[in-house]
Amino acid sequence: MKKKFRVEGVDCADCAAKMEEGIKKIDGVKSAKINFLTEKLTIEADDMKFDQIIKLAEAEMDKVDSGARIIR
């Protein structure tokens, strides 16, 4: 399943790329893309694990920038 979310606190394109790479490494994630300009995150992942994946994605974002978060 593919879902889109709004993100806040992503300060630069380099940070977005680092966050994206971390999210892609989460078990169950098929693809992830953060668009810095539109403040959108698209994740394609296993539907059964989606809630857990979002929590782990937020943790990955926090590693790069503690002000970044996913708006649900």
N, C-alpha and C positions, 0 to 999 in steps of 0.2 A: 504494500500500500504506500502511496506517495501522499505526503501532507506538507502544507506550507504554513509557516509561522512568521510573525513579525519579530524582529530582534531589536534590542536597544543596547546602547553602550559599546558598540563596536567602533573603535576610534579610527581605524585605518584599514586599508585593503590588505596590508601584510598581516595584520592581526586576524582579519577574516579568513585569510588563506590558512593560517596556522590552526584556527578553530576548526575549519573545514576538514583539514587533514586528521585532526584528533577525532572528530566525529566519525569519519570514515572507518576508523580502526575499531569502533565499537562492534561487538558481536551482534549480528543480525541486521546491520546497516548495509544496504546494497549500494546506495549512493547518497551523497550529501553535497549541497551547494549553498554557500552564503553569498548573497549579492550585497556588497557593502553599500552601493549607491541607493538601492531601493529598500534596504534594511529588511530583506526577506531571507528566510532559511527554508530550503526544500530538502526533506529527508524521505528517502524511499527505504522502507524497512519491513521486517516481519510484523504483521498486524498484531499477532498475539503478544509481542514484546514491546509494543510501541510506547506505553507509559514508562517502562523502565528505561528504554532507549532515550526518551526525552530527558529524564533525570540525569542520565550519564552524559548526554550532550551538553546540558547546562554545566555540569562539572568540568567538562573539557573546555568550555568557553571561559569558565572562571579561572582556569589555569593560565590562560593567556591574558585576560583582562577581568579583574574582579567586578567591574561595573557592567559587564555584558550579561544580558539575560534574554530568555525566550518569553515572548508575550503570547499566552494561549487564549 
